[in-house]
Amino acid sequence: MADIRKDQEREELHRAIWAIADELRGSVDGWDFKSYVLGMMFYRYISENLANYINEGEQEAGNTDFDYALLSDEDAKQAGEDLVATKGFFILPSELFCNVRKNAAGDENLNMTLEAVFRHIEESAKGSESEDNFAGLFDDIDVNSNKLGATVAKRNANLVKLMEGVANMGLGNYKENSIDAFGDAYEYLMSMYASNAGKSGGEFFTPQEVSELLTRIAVVGKTEVNKVYDPACGSGSLLLKAAKILGKGNVRQGFFGQEINLTTYNLCRINMFLHDIDFDKFDIAHEDTLLSPQHWDEEPFEVIVSNPPYSIKWEGDDNPVLINDPRFSPAGVLAPKSKADLAFIMHALSWLAASGTAAIVCFPGIMYRSGAEKKIRQYLIDNNFIDCIIQLPGNLFFGTSIATCIMVLKRNKADNRTLFIDASGECVKVTNNNKLTEENIAKIVDEFSFRADVKYFARCVPYEEIAGQGYNLSVSTYVEQEDTREVIDIVKLNAEIEQIVAREQVLREEIAKIIAEIEV
C-alpha cells in the first residue's frame, strides 16, 4: 500500500514538473529551466522547512495558534541569531516563499524582490559555521537573465508561472515525504534533459541504477563508515546514494565532495539540503580536484565513489610540480595530458583509508593502453591495490553508448588475486538505452562479495597471470565469453545439402521435359 501511495505521489510530482515545463516551453531553454525549477523548489523547501521548525517549537511550548508566516519581520529578527546557529540560515517572514508568491502576480519588481530575498538568505549565514555552504547558492537562478525573458515584464511573467507551478506541487507533509519528493523531482528533471548531460556545463549524470551498484559495492561489509567522498561529485547523486543505502546517521562525519563546474557545484549543495543533509554534515568544494584538492585536512575516507569525466585533458607533465605531489608520485609517472582518468584513480587511492573501498567508473581504454597508463596499472597491480574490475554493459549512460568499467580499489586485500566480473550482459533494454535491474545489481554485488569463479561471468586471477599478460586489465582477457552461436552438425548439414542438390537435378530434368514438349 505504501509503495502504491509513493508511486502516486511521484507521478503527481512528475506531472506538476511537466506542467511547468509546458508552461515555459519556448521561453526558457531546457537545461536552464532545470536550474530555475530546482532553485525555486529549494527556495520553497527552505522557507517551509524553517517555518515548520519554528511553528513546531512554538506549538510544543503551548502557543498552538502560532504561524511564523504571519509574524512581523521586526519580531522575527530577535530569533535570527539562534536560528542561524541551529538551522544554518534565516529568512524573514515577509521573504518566505508563501508570502512572496502571494504578492508575485501584482509585483512589478518581482525580479528585484527575489534577487534581494536570495541575497538575504545567503547573507544570513555569513560569519557562521554554515557560511561556506550558503555562499553563492542562488548564483545560477539569475532572475535578471535574458534566458528567462527578453524584457523585465516577460521575466517577471515567467517567474510568476514558475512560482505558481512550484507552489502547486503536492509535496505533502514534510515529515512523511518531502525529502523523497524533492529527490525524485531532481532525478526527474535530470532525466528530462539527460541528453544534454555530459555536454552542458560539464554536468555528468550517473543513472540511478549505476549509482546504486557503485555505492553498494563500496559499502559491502559495512553498516557504518566515517566519511564518504566523491572527487568529481557532479550534482551529488553518489554521495546521496550512500546516505540512502547506509542511512545518513551511519555516515558519522559526513559527506565530502569536490566539483570543478560552478553550476553543478551549486546544484550539489542544493541537493544536499533537499535531501535533508544538515549543513554541518557535508562539505562540498569548488575547485579542480587534480590540481587543487580541497580536503587535505579531511582525508582519509572510508568510502570513495565516483564517476569522473572520461579522458579529459589536464596539465600532466607540463606542470613540473605534479610529479612530486604525494598523490601521484608513488607511480613514478603521471597520467597522459590528454587522458586524466588514471590521475583520478591515483588521487582516490591516495585518500583512501586503510579499511576503505573506492569504486570508480572508468573509461575502458585505461585498462589496456600502453605507455604511462600501463606503468600506472603496473604500480597498482604490483602493490596489490586493485580488488576488482567489472565490465558493465554498453549504452547505460545518457549521451554515450560506451561500455564502461568499474575499478574497485582497496589498500589491505586478503590475498593477491584480482576479481574480474563480466557483467556486460546484465541489463534489460529500455527504449534506446540499457538499464540495470535490481536482479542484475544483486547478482554483481553477490559475486563481488563471495568471489567465486563462475564460468563466463567471473574469475579471481592471481597476480602472476596479470603480470604475464602485460598488466592488461580488460575483463575479456581473463573471463571467457560464452559462445552463443548455434552448434551445427556438419555431417547432417552435408547430407541435407546432397538431398537438396539431388532434388534440384530432378526439378531441372522435369523443367527441361516441359520446355521440350512446349517447343514441339
VOGU-3710 file (C-alpha; in Angstrom, 3 decimals, decimal comma):
1> madirkdqer> 0,000/0,000/0,000  2,836/2,348/0,921  4,531/1,635/-2,440  1,319/2,453/-4,335  0,999/5,725/-2,453  4,634/6,580/-3,112  4,218/5,875/-6,831  1,123/8,080/-6,931  2,963/10,932/-5,209  5,862/10,552/-7,630
11> eelhraiwai> 3,565/10,586/-10,670  1,777/13,699/-9,377  5,110/15,398/-8,863  6,308/14,492/-12,354  3,054/15,802/-13,829  3,494/19,088/-11,949  7,059/19,499/-13,235  5,982/18,650/-16,777  3,192/21,234/-16,492  5,733/23,935/-15,599
21> adelrgsvdg> 7,958/22,841/-18,478  4,952/23,033/-20,802  4,014/26,481/-19,473  7,528/27,836/-20,050  8,223/25,975/-23,293  9,845/28,291/-25,802  10,652/30,831/-23,096  13,389/29,051/-21,165  15,932/26,582/-22,551  15,605/23,100/-21,057
31> wdfksyvlgm> 18,955/22,978/-19,313  18,436/26,451/-17,812  14,860/25,529/-16,946  16,206/22,725/-14,769  18,268/25,176/-12,712  15,354/27,591/-12,301  12,916/24,894/-11,181  15,416/23,375/-8,748  16,297/26,815/-7,395  12,657/27,769/-6,855
41> mfyryisenl> 11,927/24,385/-5,274  14,888/24,915/-2,989  13,581/28,364/-2,033  10,188/26,828/-1,222  11,826/23,966/0,674  13,988/26,038/2,997  11,140/28,512/3,573  8,760/25,780/4,669  11,484/23,882/6,493  12,320/26,931/8,618
51> anyinegeqe> 8,672/27,940/9,204  7,700/24,388/10,211  10,659/24,173/12,601  9,689/27,443/14,321  5,969/26,610/14,368  6,559/23,205/15,946  8,733/24,745/18,649  6,065/27,320/19,483  3,274/24,730/19,462  5,207/22,474/21,826
61> agntdfdyal> 5,559/25,488/24,121  1,739/25,822/24,153  1,334/28,573/21,538  -0,975/26,470/19,360  -2,139/29,251/17,024  1,369/30,479/16,159  2,228/30,875/12,467  5,681/32,211/11,597  4,475/33,356/8,168  2,127/35,862/9,880
71> lsdedakqag> 4,764/37,256/12,242  6,183/40,754/11,647  9,768/40,969/10,404  10,651/43,112/13,431  9,501/40,453/15,910  11,142/37,663/13,921  14,590/39,322/13,864  15,042/38,651/17,577  15,381/34,894/16,927  17,605/35,270/13,853
81> edlvatkgff> 20,935/34,539/15,527  19,698/31,386/17,288  18,120/30,098/14,087  21,334/30,536/12,104  23,178/28,551/14,791  20,716/25,647/14,605  19,464/25,681/11,005  22,388/27,394/9,283  20,268/30,204/7,769  17,457/32,668/8,487
91> ilpselfcnv> 14,520/34,014/6,427  12,284/36,925/7,447  8,528/36,139/7,397  7,931/38,645/4,560  10,576/36,848/2,483  9,182/33,318/2,885  8,215/31,621/-0,369  4,492/31,625/0,508  4,422/35,381/1,185  6,446/36,382/-1,885
101> rknaagdenl> 4,295/34,118/-4,029  1,105/35,664/-2,593  2,123/39,074/-3,958  4,035/37,876/-7,047  1,398/38,496/-9,713  0,992/42,133/-8,671  4,682/42,812/-8,024  6,111/44,763/-10,968  9,546/44,393/-9,395  9,302/40,648/-8,698
111> nmtleavfrh> 12,763/40,032/-10,169  14,283/42,558/-7,763  12,255/41,191/-4,845  13,523/37,652/-5,452  17,083/38,853/-6,041  17,006/40,591/-2,635  15,478/37,541/-0,912  18,135/35,193/-2,288  20,888/37,609/-1,297  19,465/37,950/2,242
121> ieesakgses> 19,306/34,151/2,695  22,967/33,814/1,669  23,987/36,783/3,844  22,163/35,341/6,873  24,822/32,601/7,085  27,803/34,966/6,888  30,150/34,688/9,839  28,611/31,370/10,916  29,705/27,737/10,509  27,325/27,357/7,568
131> ednfaglfdd> 28,712/30,309/5,582  30,561/28,200/3,014  27,518/26,024/2,394  25,295/29,007/1,574  27,721/31,359/-0,217  26,653/31,822/-3,857  23,981/29,138/-3,554  21,478/31,038/-5,718  24,018/32,229/-8,318  22,512/30,104/-11,082
141> idvnsnklga> 18,970/31,342/-10,510  19,622/34,638/-12,236  16,242/36,391/-12,119  17,590/39,181/-14,358  18,933/36,907/-17,088  17,772/37,191/-20,709  17,458/33,392/-20,578  14,301/33,974/-18,528  12,805/36,558/-20,900  13,819/39,399/-23,199
151> tvakrnanlv> 12,209/42,129/-21,048  11,631/42,668/-17,321  7,891/42,185/-17,845  8,437/38,836/-19,625  10,937/37,713/-16,999  8,518/38,519/-14,202  5,654/36,790/-16,013  7,774/33,634/-16,272  8,822/33,947/-12,616  5,136/34,085/-11,611
161> klmegvanmg> 4,443/30,932/-13,656  7,457/29,274/-12,071  6,402/30,150/-8,517  2,816/29,063/-9,132  3,952/25,757/-10,599  6,308/25,026/-7,696  3,661/26,140/-5,177  1,152/23,704/-6,683  3,435/20,702/-6,330  1,782/18,241/-3,973
171> lgnykensid> 4,736/17,686/-1,693  2,563/16,755/1,289  3,725/16,675/4,871  7,470/17,244/5,133  7,928/14,633/7,839  6,294/11,976/5,671  7,534/12,518/2,165  9,219/15,827/1,397  12,782/14,572/1,120  11,888/11,723/-1,229
181> afgdayeylm> 9,710/14,090/-3,246  12,491/16,613/-3,759  14,953/13,848/-4,592  12,517/12,403/-7,129  11,939/15,841/-8,631  15,654/16,355/-9,019  16,168/12,994/-10,712  13,175/13,525/-12,992  14,475/16,921/-14,099  17,913/15,456/-14,731
191> smyasnagks> 16,488/12,638/-16,841  14,245/15,086/-18,781  17,351/16,873/-20,004  19,770/13,961/-19,793  20,555/14,178/-23,498  22,474/17,334/-22,561  24,073/15,692/-19,550  27,772/15,230/-20,060  27,748/18,022/-22,629  26,280/21,092/-20,986
201> ggefftpqev> 28,289/22,841/-18,326  30,411/19,813/-17,502  27,427/18,010/-15,999  27,897/14,247/-15,764  24,686/12,457/-14,931  25,080/8,999/-13,427  21,868/6,951/-13,835  20,349/5,850/-10,531  20,960/2,145/-11,180  24,672/2,710/-11,810
211> selltriavv> 24,869/4,846/-8,646  23,164/2,035/-6,741  25,611/-0,606/-7,992  28,692/1,545/-7,428  27,708/2,507/-3,890  26,577/-0,951/-2,825  29,942/-2,332/-3,921  31,788/0,369/-1,956  29,892/-0,358/1,275  29,918/-4,187/1,168
221> gktevnkvyd> 30,504/-5,474/4,703  29,947/-2,053/6,305  26,977/-0,855/8,347  28,552/2,493/9,219  31,539/4,496/7,987  33,457/7,601/8,974  33,120/9,653/5,759  32,020/9,325/2,144  33,926/11,181/-0,588  33,488/11,854/-4,303
231> pacgsgslll> 36,371/13,715/-6,009  34,199/14,610/-9,038  30,844/14,822/-7,305  28,745/16,488/-10,021  25,312/17,080/-8,565  25,952/14,751/-5,623  23,967/11,674/-6,633  26,620/9,185/-5,466  27,056/10,866/-2,077  23,287/10,847/-1,578
241> kaakilgkgn> 23,046/7,215/-2,651  25,490/6,364/0,153  23,262/8,289/2,581  20,270/6,280/1,387  21,939/2,848/1,465  23,772/3,230/4,800  21,381/5,723/6,421  22,746/9,246/6,777  23,168/8,748/10,548  25,580/5,886/9,850
251> vrqgffgqei> 27,978/8,184/7,982  29,421/9,552/11,195  31,452/12,528/9,997  29,549/13,365/6,860  29,775/13,720/3,096  32,619/15,335/1,168  32,940/16,201/-2,499  34,636/18,465/-4,985  33,292/19,791/-8,282  35,016/21,972/-10,878
261> nlttynlcri> 31,866/23,309/-12,574  30,183/26,196/-10,725  26,623/25,391/-11,804  26,919/21,751/-10,840  28,674/22,663/-7,584  25,709/24,845/-6,614  23,249/22,120/-7,617  25,148/19,642/-5,469  24,877/21,852/-2,383  21,186/22,441/-3,068
271> nmflhdidfd> 20,744/18,693/-3,495  22,299/18,098/-0,064  19,796/20,433/1,584  16,897/18,991/-0,402  17,797/15,549/0,922  17,896/16,905/4,478  21,651/16,562/4,964  22,392/19,166/7,653  24,847/21,956/6,836  27,399/20,606/9,340
281> kfdiahedtl> 27,318/17,113/7,763  28,530/17,971/4,277  31,462/19,825/2,757  31,321/20,392/-1,000  34,214/22,335/-2,532  34,512/24,169/-5,850  37,911/23,687/-7,468  39,887/21,429/-9,811  40,391/18,231/-7,806  43,547/17,155/-9,643
291> lspqhwdeep> 45,343/20,498/-9,370  43,819/21,993/-6,228  42,278/19,350/-3,924  40,350/20,986/-1,085  40,053/18,228/1,505  43,629/17,535/2,652  42,533/18,040/6,251  39,674/15,544/5,939  41,326/12,556/4,254  41,468/9,561/4,504
301> fevivsnppy> 37,964/8,436/3,549  36,450/5,050/4,259  34,170/5,104/1,204  35,059/6,767/-2,111  32,588/6,618/-5,004  32,973/8,498/-8,267  32,164/8,770/-11,945  34,891/11,199/-13,054  34,816/12,758/-16,543  36,223/10,428/-19,196
311> sikwegddnp> 39,566/11,192/-20,797  39,661/14,921/-20,084  42,826/16,955/-20,599  44,934/18,095/-17,657  48,367/19,692/-17,123  50,171/16,399/-16,516  53,925/16,609/-17,017  53,630/20,189/-18,311  53,441/21,041/-14,619  56,792/20,053/-13,003
321> vlindprfsp> 55,275/20,185/-9,505  52,758/17,390/-10,099  55,278/14,520/-10,242  56,228/15,380/-6,646  52,609/15,506/-5,489  52,189/12,699/-2,889  49,023/11,559/-4,667  50,775/10,898/-7,999  54,476/10,398/-7,211  54,271/6,754/-5,975
331> agvlapkska> 53,573/5,511/-9,523  56,662/7,326/-10,806  54,760/8,655/-13,813  51,806/10,956/-14,470  48,670/10,125/-16,424  48,886/11,415/-20,036  47,996/15,076/-20,603  45,156/14,085/-22,938  43,699/11,456/-20,601  43,420/12,286/-16,896
341> dlafimhals> 41,456/9,118/-15,994  44,238/7,422/-14,025  45,083/10,683/-12,245  41,616/10,458/-10,639  42,344/6,818/-9,738  45,658/7,749/-8,087  44,018/10,632/-6,237  41,279/8,335/-4,899  43,813/5,687/-3,839  45,915/8,289/-2,030
351> wlaasgtaai> 42,949/9,466/0,035  41,515/6,006/0,728  41,504/4,798/4,345  43,325/1,555/5,218  39,971/-0,164/5,819  38,227/1,620/2,950  36,897/0,810/-0,514  36,887/3,031/-3,600  34,567/2,216/-6,520  35,140/4,319/-9,624
361> vcfpgimyrs> 33,536/4,265/-13,078  36,281/4,141/-15,734  36,684/4,592/-19,461  37,652/1,143/-20,879  40,773/2,416/-22,670  42,704/2,828/-19,412  42,557/-0,942/-18,895  44,744/-1,829/-21,880  46,538/1,211/-23,349  50,336/1,269/-23,264
371> gaekkirqyl> 52,786/3,988/-22,184  52,303/5,899/-18,937  48,904/4,276/-18,328  50,467/0,799/-18,430  53,104/1,916/-15,883  50,386/3,190/-13,528  48,455/-0,092/-13,914  51,646/-1,980/-13,105  52,140/0,112/-9,957  48,552/-0,599/-8,866
381> idnnfidcii> 48,807/-4,357/-9,503  52,357/-4,809/-8,155  51,238/-3,162/-4,904  48,006/-5,172/-4,782  45,653/-2,177/-4,725  43,143/-3,332/-7,359  40,486/-5,532/-5,818  38,086/-5,932/-8,732  37,365/-4,875/-12,323  33,750/-5,050/-13,517
391> qlpgnlffgt> 32,814/-4,809/-17,193  29,445/-3,034/-17,497  27,013/-3,235/-20,428  27,158/-0,590/-23,136  24,519/2,118/-23,524  23,945/2,566/-19,785  24,786/6,266/-19,714  22,870/9,072/-21,381  24,660/10,625/-24,308  27,188/7,806/-24,815
401> siatcimvlk> 26,997/4,152/-25,870  30,448/3,323/-24,428  30,619/0,160/-22,304  32,304/1,468/-19,154  34,016/-0,427/-16,342  34,172/-0,157/-12,564  37,553/-0,287/-10,822  37,449/-1,192/-7,126  40,464/-0,201/-5,015  41,479/-1,455/-1,549
411> rnkadnrtlf> 44,617/-0,843/0,477  44,508/-4,057/2,531  43,402/-7,033/0,472  43,133/-10,539/1,909  45,143/-12,069/-0,976  46,958/-11,016/-4,136  44,260/-12,053/-6,592  42,084/-9,629/-8,574  38,443/-10,405/-9,296  37,230/-9,857/-12,874
421> idasgecvkv> 33,468/-9,771/-13,474  31,924/-9,737/-16,951  28,568/-8,038/-16,364  28,237/-6,927/-19,998  25,058/-8,990/-20,350  23,499/-7,938/-17,038  20,864/-5,486/-18,256  17,476/-5,042/-19,890  16,676/-2,911/-22,923  14,594/0,213/-22,183
431> tnnnklteen> 13,835/2,335/-25,286  17,270/3,239/-26,713  19,262/2,543/-23,568  20,195/-0,430/-21,425  19,272/-0,481/-17,756  20,446/-2,477/-14,739  17,599/-4,200/-12,902  17,576/-4,961/-9,174  18,346/-8,585/-10,057  21,331/-7,538/-12,202
441> iakivdefsf> 22,686/-5,356/-9,396  22,173/-8,082/-6,774  23,956/-10,677/-8,948  27,002/-8,424/-9,436  27,181/-7,394/-5,761  26,835/-11,024/-4,622  29,681/-12,081/-6,904  31,806/-9,191/-5,630  31,100/-10,277/-2,045  31,690/-14,032/-2,396
451> radvkyfarc> 34,368/-14,000/-5,141  33,547/-17,410/-6,609  34,768/-18,437/-10,065  31,704/-18,636/-12,330  32,177/-19,790/-15,920  31,589/-16,990/-18,452  30,885/-14,500/-15,614  33,638/-14,095/-13,038  37,123/-15,227/-12,145  39,703/-14,482/-9,433
461> vpyeeiagqg> 43,017/-14,070/-11,237  46,401/-14,440/-9,498  48,995/-11,669/-9,695  51,390/-13,735/-11,840  48,847/-14,184/-14,622  48,064/-10,455/-14,788  51,771/-9,601/-14,876  52,209/-12,232/-17,602  49,513/-10,516/-19,653  51,464/-7,244/-19,592
471> ynlsvstyve> 49,190/-5,767/-16,893  46,236/-5,740/-19,247  43,134/-5,332/-17,065  40,440/-5,895/-19,701  37,874/-8,332/-18,311  37,700/-10,202/-21,628  41,379/-11,190/-21,204  40,537/-13,284/-18,124  36,849/-14,236/-18,336  35,971/-16,459/-21,279
481> qedtrevidi> 32,914/-15,309/-23,163  30,206/-17,857/-23,803  29,827/-18,822/-27,450  26,096/-18,443/-28,029  26,275/-19,328/-31,711  24,174/-22,289/-32,821  26,075/-25,601/-32,914  25,884/-27,042/-36,416  26,130/-30,784/-37,201  28,317/-30,718/-40,338
491> vklnaeieqi> 27,592/-34,368/-41,306  23,847/-33,786/-41,076  24,119/-30,467/-42,955  26,126/-32,100/-45,790  23,521/-34,850/-46,099  20,745/-32,241/-46,330  22,708/-30,314/-48,979  23,146/-33,523/-51,020  19,395/-34,131/-50,874  18,697/-30,546/-51,983
501> vareqvlree> 21,172/-30,875/-54,891  19,620/-34,203/-55,963  16,131/-32,701/-55,775  17,349/-29,677/-57,768  18,609/-32,031/-60,502  15,258/-33,829/-60,681  13,460/-30,489/-60,954  15,796/-29,318/-63,721  15,123/-32,519/-65,693  11,340/-32,106/-65,233
511> iakiiaeiev> 11,522/-28,468/-66,388  13,606/-29,498/-69,416  10,950/-32,088/-70,434  8,148/-29,498/-70,142  10,107/-26,951/-72,254  10,817/-29,651/-74,886  7,107/-30,540/-75,104  6,118/-26,875/-75,477  8,656/-26,349/-78,275  7,289/-29,397/-80,155
//
